[in-house]
Amino acid sequence: MEGKGPEPGWEDSLERAPVRRVSVFRRVLLWIAFIALSLLAAFLAIKAERMWMDQAKILKFCVSRSGVDQRFAERLQQLVATRTSRIRIAITPVQDLVSAFEHHECDLLVARSDAKLPAAARALAILEKEIVVLVAHRGKEADTAAALRNRKLILASSGAANEALLRGILAAYVLPQADRRLVIPPDAAGVQAAFRAGAANLVFAVVPQSKLLQGNLLRGLTQENRVSFADIPDAAALAKKVKGLAEETVEKGLFSASPLLPADDLSTLSLEVRLVTRGNLRDAIGAELTRLILENKGDLAINGEFADAIAPPDTDKSAPMLAHRGATQYVDDDEKTFIDLYGDYLYLGAPVAGAVGSFMIWFFGRWTRDSTPSAGDFTQEVLEIAVRVRHESRVENLDAADESLDRILHELLEALRAKTLSAEGLDVFRLAFEQTREWIRERRHFLSRREPEKTSTENLL
């Protein structure tokens, strides 16, 4: 029988490589780095979102050259520059306002209610009301549409829009072409001369209410005692037939107290002058712009000329021009909160954020896995022992294998107790450990049965 000690080199072959342990200091540093990176990523995301939310929206304001709308736009530009950082106004003089708006060359314009704007146009505010007035010689008023026959109509408010409006009104009266005796003087002096040239002559004018309230209509023409404001025949019917017109009642003496103008309540027509934008303008920007305009009327008004009575837009869904959603929210005190505006994005983004977080945790785990030992790291050593003991022919070597298993188990339990080892793979380790123990017992039992047989054979020889 050979020596009782284990086979030379057996114990050395069972010595497992020391498990690399991560010091507590290094683990703390890793977690601090992970938390710092997470906080930095969150900060950068919030900062980017704030920058996107707070970035200044540049709105191009189309105006007619040297018109009153340009002066209004300049005041609005100055106002928003000092009161908010979210909006900037860029004034762009153009020849044709409606065409520029249709071709997306501008975001804002001042437009009258009879203008032919795209369906996407939305109202932000009502800047002015323009009153249609018919000035007649006292006692020569036209009470009916038929009375306008053979009368000269003098267009006092020059411009293609006013001429088109007058012709539209005459067409609504169904007057024959021959009865439309229009006179379009070049200036105010020509209007006065044409008016005085015949007692039956009438002056047709579209005048901002801001001017009428100052008593400076037609440069003094109405200061004469021999003139009067005449009712517009069939005003209610015209308001339904002609786009942009609304029936209007002017109270007695509203325009002038001396002389009293009008002498009686006046039945006439009016148009709205609106600040218009497109429907795709962000709601928050529309609400902010409407708020600035309605809360700073005095700073925007051009006294005696324009915007003396700024008003909110009609927010009814049946209005001739729909109000912008942001303007409606402000006027109806229904402005959206951050959650209302971006709740859908947050709801949809929550799963994405969870997936990103899970990925970060997985990535961190993979990054630190090589440095953090686990119970699975001991399994390979146990399996190596299992391979050798299944065919071992020396009991001494089996005893050495048992001792190696004991050392591995002791080291694992100590590491788990000290929390320097992850429990990952512990079930696999247990299975491998128990199976290896069983194989050692079986092999020892097998060798112990063979030993007497071998001794007997030797004695016989």
Backbone hydrogen bonds, N-H to C=O, Kabsch-Sander energy under -0.5 kcal/mol:
donor,donor_aa,acceptor,acceptor_aa,energy
10,W,7,E,-2.2
13,S,9,G,-2.0
14,L,10,W,-1.2
15,E,11,E,-0.8
15,E,12,D,-0.8
16,R,14,L,-0.5
21,R,19,V,-0.5
23,S,21,R,-0.6
27,R,23,S,-2.5
28,V,24,V,-2.4
29,L,25,F,-2.2
30,L,26,R,-2.5
31,W,27,R,-2.3
32,I,28,V,-2.6
33,A,29,L,-2.5
34,F,30,L,-2.3
35,I,31,W,-2.9
36,A,32,I,-2.7
37,L,33,A,-2.5
38,S,34,F,-2.3
39,L,35,I,-2.7
40,L,36,A,-2.5
41,A,37,L,-2.5
42,A,38,S,-2.4
43,F,39,L,-2.8
44,L,40,L,-2.6
45,A,41,A,-2.2
46,I,42,A,-2.6
47,K,43,F,-2.8
48,A,44,L,-2.5
49,E,45,A,-2.3
50,R,46,I,-2.7
51,M,47,K,-2.6
52,W,48,A,-2.2
53,M,49,E,-2.6
54,D,50,R,-3.0
55,Q,51,M,-0.9
57,K,86,R,-3.4
58,I,56,A,-0.6
59,L,57,K,-0.7
59,L,88,R,-3.5
60,K,58,I,-0.5
61,F,59,L,-0.5
61,F,90,A,-3.2
62,C,60,K,-0.7
62,C,108,L,-2.6
63,V,92,T,-1.7
65,R,94,V,-0.5
67,G,64,S,-1.9
70,Q,67,G,-0.6
71,R,67,G,-1.3
72,F,68,V,-2.0
73,A,69,D,-2.5
74,E,70,Q,-2.1
75,R,71,R,-1.7
76,L,72,F,-2.5
77,Q,73,A,-2.7
78,Q,74,E,-2.0
79,L,75,R,-2.3
80,V,76,L,-2.6
81,A,77,Q,-1.5
82,T,78,Q,-1.1
82,T,79,L,-0.7
83,R,79,L,-1.5
84,T,80,V,-1.7
88,R,57,K,-2.7
90,A,59,L,-2.9
91,I,89,I,-0.5
92,T,61,F,-3.1
94,V,63,V,-2.5
97,L,95,Q,-0.6
100,A,96,D,-2.1
101,F,97,L,-2.2
102,E,98,V,-2.5
103,H,99,S,-1.9
104,H,101,F,-1.5
105,E,100,A,-2.9
106,C,100,A,-0.6
107,D,60,K,-2.6
108,L,60,K,-2.4
109,L,276,V,-1.4
110,V,62,C,-0.5
111,A,109,L,-0.6
111,A,274,R,-2.4
113,S,272,E,-2.1
115,A,112,R,-1.9
117,L,115,A,-1.3
121,A,118,P,-1.8
122,R,277,T,-3.3
123,A,322,L,-2.1
124,L,275,L,-3.1
125,A,275,L,-1.0
126,I,311,A,-3.1
127,L,125,A,-0.7
127,L,273,V,-2.5
128,E,273,V,-1.6
130,E,271,L,-2.9
131,I,207,V,-2.8
132,V,269,L,-2.8
133,V,131,I,-0.6
133,V,205,A,-2.9
134,L,230,A,-0.6
135,V,133,V,-0.5
135,V,203,V,-2.7
136,A,228,S,-2.7
137,H,201,N,-0.5
138,R,226,R,-2.7
140,K,137,H,-2.8
143,D,141,E,-0.7
148,L,145,A,-1.6
149,R,146,A,-1.7
151,R,148,L,-1.7
153,L,151,R,-0.5
153,L,181,R,-2.5
154,I,152,K,-0.6
154,I,202,L,-3.1
155,L,153,L,-0.6
155,L,183,V,-2.9
156,A,154,I,-0.9
156,A,204,F,-2.9
157,S,204,F,-0.7
158,S,156,A,-1.0
163,E,159,G,-2.1
164,A,160,A,-2.5
165,L,161,A,-2.0
166,L,162,N,-2.4
167,R,163,E,-2.4
168,G,164,A,-2.1
169,I,165,L,-2.2
170,L,166,L,-2.4
171,A,167,R,-2.2
172,A,168,G,-1.9
173,Y,169,I,-1.4
174,V,171,A,-1.0
175,L,170,L,-1.5
179,D,176,P,-1.4
180,R,177,Q,-1.4
181,R,151,R,-0.6
181,R,179,D,-1.7
182,L,180,R,-1.4
183,V,153,L,-2.7
191,V,187,D,-1.6
192,Q,188,A,-2.3
193,A,189,A,-2.2
194,A,190,G,-2.4
195,F,191,V,-2.3
196,R,192,Q,-2.2
197,A,193,A,-0.9
198,G,195,F,-0.9
201,N,198,G,-1.2
202,L,152,K,-2.7
203,V,135,V,-2.7
204,F,154,I,-3.1
204,F,202,L,-0.6
205,A,133,V,-2.4
205,A,203,V,-0.5
207,V,131,I,-2.5
207,V,205,A,-0.5
209,Q,129,K,-2.9
211,K,208,P,-1.0
212,L,208,P,-1.9
213,L,209,Q,-2.4
214,Q,211,K,-0.8
215,G,212,L,-1.4
216,N,211,K,-1.4
219,R,216,N,-1.2
220,G,217,L,-1.0
221,L,218,L,-1.2
222,T,217,L,-0.8
223,Q,220,G,-1.3
224,E,221,L,-1.2
227,V,224,E,-1.0
228,S,136,A,-2.4
230,A,134,L,-3.4
232,I,267,S,-2.5
235,A,232,I,-1.0
238,L,234,D,-2.3
239,A,235,A,-2.2
240,K,236,A,-0.8
240,K,237,A,-0.6
241,K,237,A,-1.3
242,V,238,L,-2.8
243,K,241,K,-0.5
245,L,242,V,-1.5
246,A,270,S,-1.9
248,E,268,T,-2.8
250,V,248,E,-0.5
250,V,266,L,-2.6
251,E,249,T,-0.5
253,G,262,P,-2.2
254,L,251,E,-1.8
255,F,261,L,-1.4
256,S,261,L,-2.2
258,S,259,P,-0.5
261,L,256,S,-2.8
261,L,259,P,-0.6
266,L,250,V,-3.2
268,T,248,E,-3.2
268,T,266,L,-0.7
269,L,132,V,-0.7
270,S,246,A,-2.1
271,L,130,E,-2.5
273,V,128,E,-2.9
274,R,111,A,-3.0
274,R,272,E,-0.6
275,L,125,A,-2.7
276,V,109,L,-2.9
276,V,274,R,-0.7
277,T,122,R,-2.9
279,G,120,A,-1.7
281,L,278,R,-1.5
286,G,282,R,-2.5
287,A,283,D,-2.8
288,E,284,A,-2.2
289,L,285,I,-2.5
290,T,286,G,-2.3
291,R,287,A,-2.5
292,L,288,E,-2.3
293,I,289,L,-2.1
294,L,290,T,-2.6
295,E,291,R,-2.2
296,N,292,L,-0.7
296,N,293,I,-0.6
300,L,296,N,-1.0
300,L,297,K,-0.8
301,A,297,K,-1.8
302,I,306,F,-3.0
303,N,301,A,-0.8
305,E,302,I,-2.4
306,F,302,I,-2.7
309,A,127,L,-0.5
311,A,126,I,-3.0
315,T,313,P,-0.6
319,A,316,D,-1.6
324,H,123,A,-2.7
328,T,324,H,-2.7
329,Q,325,R,-2.5
330,Y,326,G,-2.1
331,V,327,A,-2.9
332,D,328,T,-2.7
333,D,330,Y,-1.2
334,D,329,Q,-4.2
341,L,337,T,-2.5
342,Y,338,F,-2.7
343,G,339,I,-1.7
346,L,342,Y,-2.3
347,Y,343,G,-2.9
348,L,344,D,-2.8
349,G,345,Y,-2.3
350,A,346,L,-1.4
352,V,348,L,-0.7
353,A,349,G,-3.2
354,G,350,A,-2.6
355,A,351,P,-2.5
356,V,352,V,-2.7
357,G,353,A,-2.7
358,S,354,G,-2.6
359,F,355,A,-2.5
360,M,356,V,-2.5
361,I,357,G,-2.4
362,W,358,S,-2.8
363,F,359,F,-3.1
364,F,360,M,-2.7
365,G,361,I,-2.6
366,R,362,W,-2.7
367,W,363,F,-2.6
368,T,364,F,-2.1
369,R,365,G,-0.9
370,D,366,R,-0.6
371,S,368,T,-0.7
372,T,368,T,-1.3
375,A,422,S,-2.0
376,G,424,E,-1.8
377,D,374,S,-1.7
378,F,375,A,-1.3
379,T,375,A,-0.5
379,T,376,G,-0.7
380,Q,376,G,-0.7
382,V,378,F,-1.6
383,L,379,T,-2.4
384,E,380,Q,-1.9
385,I,381,E,-1.7
386,A,382,V,-2.3
387,V,383,L,-2.1
388,R,384,E,-1.4
389,V,385,I,-2.4
390,R,386,A,-1.2
391,H,388,R,-0.9
392,E,389,V,-1.0
398,L,394,R,-1.3
399,D,395,V,-2.3
400,A,396,E,-2.0
401,A,397,N,-2.1
402,D,398,L,-2.4
403,E,399,D,-2.3
404,S,400,A,-2.2
405,L,401,A,-2.3
406,D,402,D,-2.3
407,R,403,E,-2.4
408,I,404,S,-2.5
409,L,405,L,-2.7
410,H,406,D,-2.7
411,E,407,R,-2.6
412,L,408,I,-2.4
413,L,409,L,-2.6
414,E,410,H,-2.3
415,A,411,E,-2.2
416,L,412,L,-2.5
417,R,413,L,-2.5
418,A,414,E,-2.1
419,K,416,L,-0.8
420,T,415,A,-2.2
421,L,415,A,-0.8
422,S,373,P,-2.4
426,L,423,A,-1.9
429,F,425,G,-2.1
430,R,426,L,-2.5
431,L,427,D,-2.2
432,A,428,V,-2.6
433,F,429,F,-2.9
434,E,430,R,-2.7
435,Q,431,L,-2.2
436,T,432,A,-2.2
437,R,433,F,-2.4
438,E,434,E,-2.2
439,W,435,Q,-2.4
440,I,436,T,-2.3
441,R,437,R,-2.3
442,E,438,E,-2.6
443,R,439,W,-2.7
444,R,440,I,-2.5
445,H,441,R,-2.6
446,F,442,E,-2.4
447,L,443,R,-2.4
448,S,444,R,-2.5
449,R,445,H,-1.4
450,R,446,F,-1.4
451,E,447,L,-1.6
453,E,449,R,-0.8
454,K,450,R,-2.1
455,T,451,E,-2.1
456,S,452,P,-2.3
457,T,453,E,-1.8
458,E,454,K,-1.7
459,N,455,T,-2.0
460,L,456,S,-2.0
461,L,457,T,-1.6
